[in-house]
Amino acid sequence: MSVQQQQYLELVRRRRTYGGILIAIFIMLMVSGFMLADSRNAGGFWAGILNVFDFPADVFREAARDIANLPGYLIEFLPSLIETLNIAAASTLLGAALAVLLALLSTRGLARWPQLIPVFRRMMDIMRAIPEIVIALVLIFVLGGGPVPAMIAITFHTAGALGKLFSEVNENASLNPIEGLQSVGGNWSQQMWLGVLPQVAPNYLSYGLLRFEINIRASAILGFVGSGGIGYDLKNAISWGQGRYDEVAAIFILIFASIVFFDQLSSYFRNRLTGEASV
């Protein structure tokens, strides 16, 4: 066996050893974390795991018994679903607009003030690091319940998340149109509007549609903390317990149907946009 082969085999053995050690550490961390969580869980995890399907079974049983009421409940909760979709749409539009500005200001070669690039990037890090529900809880305490805290919370998080994605898209934009606009005296705004945005708009729209799907789920979840929409109705129906599970089933159907519909719709348009962008 040659020296090169021995060195290669030794390298392979070393990598396998390191890989095995990392896997063992990961497993130990998972086991210890699970044991700690189980010890602090009220009632114990293993004592309640056998009852995990009791609630879905009760909902399905009551919905099947009162299935004649479901169409009426679907119509009754439709305005709340529309409110949830409005929150998601407004938050996505406002967050995307702010994300575009942050992305342009934090991209090397495009930034208006290059020395402030780290500042804008840390701003986006903070904005997407704070969960929407935390922001919403703080705003509800200050502003009271309703859709406005939810919209502000989702907009804040969306701006940080999309800003990061948009800045990565900007880095692949060609600088030739910008140089041409500079040569004829175009200012920074004109360079971005005419030289950069036409190149990156398809990818911007693709990421924006994907974020809209996520924001629909987020706006429904925030309803549980008093931010309005169909999530608030779902919380009330669950809180009443048995006797209102047919309402719970109707709300679940509306949420599931809307998420599937917009998921398929946005997937279709994303595929069209990304396909056209790659041509």
C-alpha positions as CSV (number, residue, x, y, z in Angstrom):
1,M,0.0,0.0,0.0
2,S,1.4,3.4,-1.0
3,V,1.9,6.3,1.4
4,Q,-0.8,8.3,-0.3
5,Q,-3.3,5.4,0.2
6,Q,-2.3,5.1,3.9
7,Q,-2.8,8.9,4.4
8,Y,-6.2,8.8,2.7
9,L,-7.4,5.8,4.8
10,E,-6.1,7.6,7.9
11,L,-8.0,10.7,7.0
12,V,-11.2,8.7,6.4
13,R,-10.8,7.0,9.8
14,R,-10.3,10.3,11.5
15,R,-13.4,11.8,9.9
16,R,-15.4,8.8,10.9
17,T,-14.2,9.1,14.4
18,Y,-15.0,12.8,14.6
19,G,-18.4,12.1,13.0
20,G,-19.1,9.4,15.6
21,I,-18.2,11.7,18.5
22,L,-20.4,14.5,17.2
23,I,-23.3,12.1,16.8
24,A,-22.8,10.7,20.3
25,I,-22.7,14.3,21.7
26,F,-25.8,15.2,19.8
27,I,-27.7,12.1,21.1
28,M,-26.6,12.8,24.7
29,L,-27.7,16.4,24.5
30,M,-31.1,15.3,23.1
31,V,-31.6,12.7,25.8
32,S,-30.5,15.0,28.6
33,G,-32.7,17.8,27.2
34,F,-35.7,15.5,27.0
35,M,-35.2,14.2,30.5
36,L,-34.9,17.8,31.9
37,A,-38.1,18.8,30.0
38,D,-39.9,15.7,31.2
39,S,-38.9,16.4,34.8
40,R,-40.3,19.9,34.7
41,N,-43.4,19.1,32.8
42,A,-46.5,19.3,35.0
43,G,-48.0,15.8,35.2
44,G,-45.2,14.1,33.3
45,F,-44.8,13.4,29.6
46,W,-45.2,9.7,29.8
47,A,-48.3,9.9,32.0
48,G,-50.2,12.0,29.4
49,I,-48.9,10.7,26.1
50,L,-51.6,8.1,25.9
51,N,-54.2,10.9,26.0
52,V,-52.7,12.9,23.1
53,F,-55.4,11.8,20.7
54,D,-58.4,12.4,23.1
55,F,-59.0,15.9,22.0
56,P,-58.9,15.3,18.2
57,A,-61.2,12.3,18.8
58,D,-63.7,14.4,20.8
59,V,-63.7,17.1,18.1
60,F,-64.2,14.6,15.3
61,R,-66.9,12.8,17.2
62,E,-68.9,15.9,18.0
63,A,-68.4,17.4,14.5
64,A,-69.7,14.1,13.0
65,R,-72.7,14.2,15.3
66,D,-73.6,17.8,14.5
67,I,-72.4,17.8,10.9
68,A,-75.6,19.6,9.8
69,N,-74.4,22.7,11.7
70,L,-71.0,22.9,9.9
71,P,-72.1,24.9,6.9
72,G,-73.6,27.5,9.1
73,Y,-70.5,27.8,11.2
74,L,-68.3,28.0,8.1
75,I,-70.4,31.0,7.0
76,E,-70.3,32.5,10.5
77,F,-66.5,32.4,10.9
78,L,-65.8,33.4,7.3
79,P,-65.5,37.1,8.3
80,S,-62.9,36.2,10.9
81,L,-60.9,34.3,8.3
82,I,-61.0,37.3,6.0
83,E,-59.7,39.4,8.8
84,T,-56.9,37.0,9.3
85,L,-56.0,37.1,5.6
86,N,-56.2,40.9,5.6
87,I,-53.7,41.0,8.6
88,A,-51.4,38.7,6.7
89,A,-51.6,40.5,3.4
90,A,-51.1,44.0,4.9
91,S,-48.2,42.8,7.1
92,T,-46.6,41.1,4.1
93,L,-46.9,44.3,1.9
94,L,-45.6,46.6,4.6
95,G,-42.8,44.2,5.7
96,A,-41.7,43.6,2.1
97,A,-41.5,47.4,1.4
98,L,-39.4,47.9,4.5
99,A,-37.3,44.9,3.6
100,V,-36.5,46.2,0.2
101,L,-35.1,49.4,1.7
102,L,-33.1,47.6,4.3
103,A,-31.8,45.1,1.7
104,L,-30.6,47.9,-0.6
105,L,-28.9,49.7,2.3
106,S,-27.2,46.6,3.5
107,T,-25.8,45.2,0.2
108,R,-22.2,45.7,-0.7
109,G,-21.8,47.7,-3.9
110,L,-25.3,49.0,-3.7
111,A,-25.6,50.6,-0.2
112,R,-26.1,54.4,-0.1
113,W,-23.9,54.6,3.0
114,P,-21.4,51.7,2.9
115,Q,-20.1,52.4,6.4
116,L,-23.5,51.7,7.8
117,I,-23.9,48.3,6.2
118,P,-23.2,46.4,9.5
119,V,-25.7,48.6,11.3
120,F,-28.6,47.7,8.9
121,R,-27.6,44.1,8.9
122,R,-27.7,43.9,12.7
123,M,-31.1,45.6,12.6
124,M,-32.4,42.9,10.3
125,D,-30.9,40.2,12.6
126,I,-32.8,41.7,15.6
127,M,-36.0,42.0,13.7
128,R,-36.1,38.4,12.6
129,A,-34.7,37.0,15.9
130,I,-37.7,38.2,18.0
131,P,-40.8,35.9,17.5
132,E,-44.0,37.5,16.3
133,I,-45.9,36.3,19.4
134,V,-43.4,38.1,21.8
135,I,-43.8,41.4,19.9
136,A,-47.6,40.9,19.8
137,L,-47.8,40.3,23.6
138,V,-45.9,43.5,24.3
139,L,-48.0,45.5,21.9
140,I,-51.3,44.1,23.2
141,F,-50.2,45.2,26.7
142,V,-49.6,48.7,25.4
143,L,-52.2,49.1,22.7
144,G,-54.9,46.6,23.8
145,G,-56.2,43.6,21.8
146,G,-57.2,43.7,18.2
147,P,-55.6,43.2,14.7
148,V,-53.3,46.2,14.9
149,P,-50.7,44.6,17.3
150,A,-50.7,41.5,15.2
151,M,-50.1,43.5,12.0
152,I,-47.2,45.4,13.6
153,A,-45.7,42.3,15.0
154,I,-45.8,40.4,11.7
155,T,-44.6,43.4,9.7
156,F,-41.6,43.8,12.1
157,H,-40.6,40.2,11.8
158,T,-41.3,40.0,8.0
159,A,-39.1,43.0,7.3
160,G,-36.1,41.3,9.0
161,A,-36.7,37.9,7.4
162,L,-37.3,39.2,3.9
163,G,-34.6,41.8,4.2
164,K,-32.0,39.1,4.7
165,L,-33.3,37.2,1.6
166,F,-33.5,40.3,-0.5
167,S,-30.0,41.3,0.3
168,E,-28.7,37.9,-0.8
169,V,-30.6,38.3,-4.1
170,N,-29.1,41.8,-4.5
171,E,-25.6,40.4,-4.3
172,N,-26.2,38.6,-7.6
173,A,-27.4,41.6,-9.5
174,S,-25.3,43.0,-12.3
175,L,-23.6,46.3,-11.7
176,N,-23.5,47.3,-15.3
177,P,-26.9,49.1,-15.4
178,I,-25.9,51.0,-12.2
179,E,-22.6,52.2,-13.8
180,G,-24.5,53.3,-16.9
181,L,-26.9,55.3,-14.8
182,Q,-24.1,56.8,-12.8
183,S,-22.4,57.9,-16.1
184,V,-25.5,59.9,-17.1
185,G,-25.9,61.5,-13.6
186,G,-28.5,59.3,-12.0
187,N,-28.8,59.5,-8.3
188,W,-28.9,56.6,-5.9
189,S,-32.7,56.2,-5.9
190,Q,-32.8,56.2,-9.7
191,Q,-29.9,53.7,-9.8
192,M,-31.8,51.3,-7.5
193,W,-35.2,51.8,-9.1
194,L,-34.1,51.5,-12.7
195,G,-30.9,49.5,-12.5
196,V,-31.4,47.0,-9.6
197,L,-35.1,46.4,-9.0
198,P,-35.9,45.2,-12.5
199,Q,-33.3,42.5,-12.2
200,V,-34.4,41.2,-8.7
201,A,-38.1,41.8,-8.9
202,P,-39.1,38.2,-9.8
203,N,-37.1,36.8,-6.9
204,Y,-38.5,39.5,-4.6
205,L,-42.0,38.5,-5.6
206,S,-41.2,34.8,-5.1
207,Y,-39.9,35.3,-1.6
208,G,-42.8,37.7,-0.8
209,L,-45.4,35.1,-1.8
210,L,-43.6,32.5,0.3
211,R,-43.6,34.9,3.2
212,F,-47.4,35.5,2.7
213,E,-48.0,31.8,3.3
214,I,-46.1,32.0,6.6
215,N,-47.8,35.1,7.7
216,I,-51.3,33.5,7.2
217,R,-50.3,30.9,9.8
218,A,-48.7,33.5,12.0
219,S,-51.8,35.7,12.0
220,A,-54.0,32.8,12.9
221,I,-51.7,31.8,15.8
222,L,-51.6,35.4,17.1
223,G,-55.3,35.3,17.5
224,F,-54.8,33.0,20.5
225,V,-53.2,35.9,22.4
226,G,-56.0,38.3,21.6
227,S,-54.9,39.8,18.3
228,G,-58.2,39.1,16.5
229,G,-59.0,37.1,13.5
230,I,-60.0,33.4,13.3
231,G,-57.4,32.4,15.9
232,Y,-59.3,34.4,18.5
233,D,-62.5,32.5,17.6
234,L,-60.7,29.2,17.8
235,K,-59.4,30.0,21.2
236,N,-62.8,30.9,22.5
237,A,-64.4,27.7,21.0
238,I,-61.7,25.5,22.6
239,S,-62.0,27.3,25.9
240,W,-65.7,26.4,26.2
241,G,-64.8,22.7,25.8
242,Q,-67.3,20.0,24.8
243,G,-70.5,21.3,23.3
244,R,-68.5,23.8,21.1
245,Y,-66.3,21.3,19.3
246,D,-68.4,21.5,16.2
247,E,-67.3,25.1,16.0
248,V,-63.7,24.1,16.5
249,A,-64.0,21.6,13.6
250,A,-65.5,24.3,11.3
251,I,-62.6,26.7,12.2
252,F,-60.1,24.0,11.6
253,I,-61.6,23.4,8.2
254,L,-61.5,27.1,7.2
255,I,-57.9,27.5,8.3
256,F,-56.8,24.3,6.6
257,A,-58.6,25.1,3.4
258,S,-57.2,28.7,3.2
259,I,-53.7,27.6,3.9
260,V,-53.8,24.8,1.3
261,F,-55.4,27.2,-1.3
262,F,-52.9,30.0,-0.8
263,D,-50.0,27.5,-0.6
264,Q,-50.9,26.1,-4.0
265,L,-51.6,29.5,-5.5
266,S,-48.4,31.0,-4.3
267,S,-46.4,27.9,-5.3
268,Y,-47.8,28.3,-8.9
269,F,-46.9,31.9,-9.1
270,R,-43.5,31.3,-7.5
271,N,-42.7,28.7,-10.1
272,R,-43.8,31.0,-12.9
273,L,-41.7,33.9,-11.5
274,T,-38.5,31.9,-10.8
275,G,-38.9,30.2,-14.2
276,E,-39.1,33.5,-16.0
277,A,-36.2,34.9,-13.9
278,S,-33.9,32.0,-14.9
279,V,-34.6,32.4,-18.7
